[in-house]
Amino acid sequence: MVRYYFHLRDGGERLLDPQGTDIDDPAQLERMALKEARAVISQEALEGEINLGQRIEIEDEAGNLAHSLSFADAVRIIVTE
């Protein structure tokens, strides 16, 4: 089992995940990043402003980037009139 850290990057600023999450199957990382990004986006939507310029960066215990997901890639915006 490997501990992964789900950091939030907003431009040059980075909010670190100090605890991390133990994951036994790295194939889960993409799905977990998508779930995490959408959770943040949904909270922002409740507050009335969504920043699609953010991203989730997942690092392993050694600090190696294992996966990265832009919030813009986490949702599809549909506007109909």
C-alpha positions in Angstrom: 0.0 0.0 0.0 1.3 3.4 -0.9 0.3 6.8 0.6 -0.7 9.4 -1.9 -1.3 13.1 -1.3 -4.0 15.0 -3.1 -2.8 18.6 -3.4 -4.9 21.4 -4.8 -3.1 23.9 -7.1 -4.6 27.3 -8.0 -2.2 29.0 -10.3 1.0 29.5 -8.3 -0.6 28.7 -4.9 -0.8 25.2 -3.6 -2.9 23.8 -0.8 -1.1 20.7 0.6 -2.8 17.5 1.7 -0.9 16.9 5.0 -2.4 13.5 5.7 -2.6 11.7 2.4 -4.5 8.5 1.7 -3.3 4.9 1.6 -4.2 3.3 -1.7 -3.4 -0.2 -2.7 -4.3 0.1 -6.4 -2.8 3.1 -8.3 -5.4 2.5 -11.0 -7.8 4.2 -8.7 -6.0 7.5 -8.7 -7.7 8.9 -11.8 -11.2 8.1 -10.5 -10.3 9.5 -7.0 -8.9 12.8 -8.5 -12.1 13.2 -10.6 -14.3 12.7 -7.5 -12.2 15.1 -5.5 -12.2 17.8 -8.2 -16.0 17.5 -8.6 -16.5 17.8 -4.9 -14.6 21.0 -4.8 -16.4 22.3 -7.9 -19.8 21.5 -6.3 -18.9 23.4 -3.1 -17.8 26.3 -5.2 -21.1 26.2 -7.2 -23.0 26.5 -3.9 -21.0 29.6 -3.2 -21.7 31.0 -6.6 -18.3 31.0 -8.2 -16.4 28.1 -9.9 -12.7 28.4 -10.6 -11.9 25.9 -13.5 -8.2 27.0 -13.4 -7.5 24.8 -10.4 -6.1 21.3 -10.5 -5.6 18.2 -8.3 -2.0 17.0 -8.2 -1.5 13.6 -6.7 2.0 12.8 -5.4 3.3 9.6 -3.9 5.3 9.5 -0.6 8.5 10.3 -2.4 7.0 13.5 -3.9 6.7 12.1 -7.4 3.7 13.3 -9.4 1.5 10.3 -10.0 -1.5 12.0 -11.6 -2.8 15.5 -12.3 -6.3 16.6 -13.2 -7.4 20.1 -14.3 -10.8 21.2 -13.0 -11.7 22.2 -16.6 -11.2 18.5 -17.5 -13.3 17.3 -14.6 -16.7 18.7 -15.9 -18.4 19.5 -19.2 -20.2 22.8 -19.3 -23.4 22.8 -21.3 -25.2 26.1 -22.1 -28.5 26.0 -23.8 -30.8 28.8 -24.7 
